[in-house]
Amino acid sequence: MRRKLVAGNWKMHGLKADLPEVAAIAAAARAKPRVDVALCLPFTLIEAGVGAGGGMPVGAQDLHEADKGAHTGCISGPMLIEAGASVVIVGHSERRGDQHETSHDAWAKAAAAHRHGLNVILCCGETEVERDAGRAERIVQSQIEKSLPEGASGDWLTLAYEPRWAIGTGKTPTLEDIAAIHAIARAKLRSMVGDAADGIRILYGGSVTGANAAAILAVDNVDGALVGGASLSAEKFVPIIEAAASL
């Protein structure tokens, strides 16, 4: 049985003054050992976050596919490792949308992260226009096909389905819609990596809160949550961890 994973994505939030929230979340995670918990922080907080986290996995929200080079403003896998990161998000919808990253970019970044021993949370998901046009399933299948690196397994890779229109909007798909996409994602993984697909966790992301977490996490093939705004404080994030632990 796949363990639940609740991963927080702080996005462009967080200063050293916010480290007590990291410590509080880590303490709550230690109290719920049946659930895996991780926080992906801004680059500037990773090293300090590792210290505050007391062993809780801390990671990054992106990396460059190259190990080093003339890539102004970018960060590499070795830099993340040196800072203490153990996990990294790639292909997040905000990077696909705002930075115009492609599935090929996500593939290259995921492969680079794995090469350096980082665990990967690989994101996929449709826009509202694509969903309204009845293309959600095809978009997710295509993104997985083009983004999944060779040798993908649950030992280091997690998939996250996050409909772009549900991120930070308060909107969520129906439980039936979530179940349908997660089933399709599982089937796509199985067609690509065979039995290894059964070990790959698939998270749901998009306006997850303490109020809706238990219902979402109980859906078939939902192995956890990728949480944005609610992960910024222990008060809002811990109830999601507790919901995962209750299942």
Buried (B, 14 or more C-beta within 10 A) or exposed (E): EBEBBBBBBBBEBBEEEBBEBBBBBBBBBEEBEEBBBBBBBBBEBBBBBBEBBEEBBBBBBBBBBBEEEEEEEBBBBBBBBEBBBBBBBBBBBBBBEEEEBEBEBBBBBBBBBBEBEBBBBBBBBBBBEBBEEEBBBEBBBBBBBBBBBEEBEBEBBBBBBBBBBBBEEEEBBEBEBBBBBBBBBBBBBBEBBEEBBEBBBBBBBBBBBBEBBBEBBEBEBBBBBBBBBBBBBBEBBBBBBBBBBBE
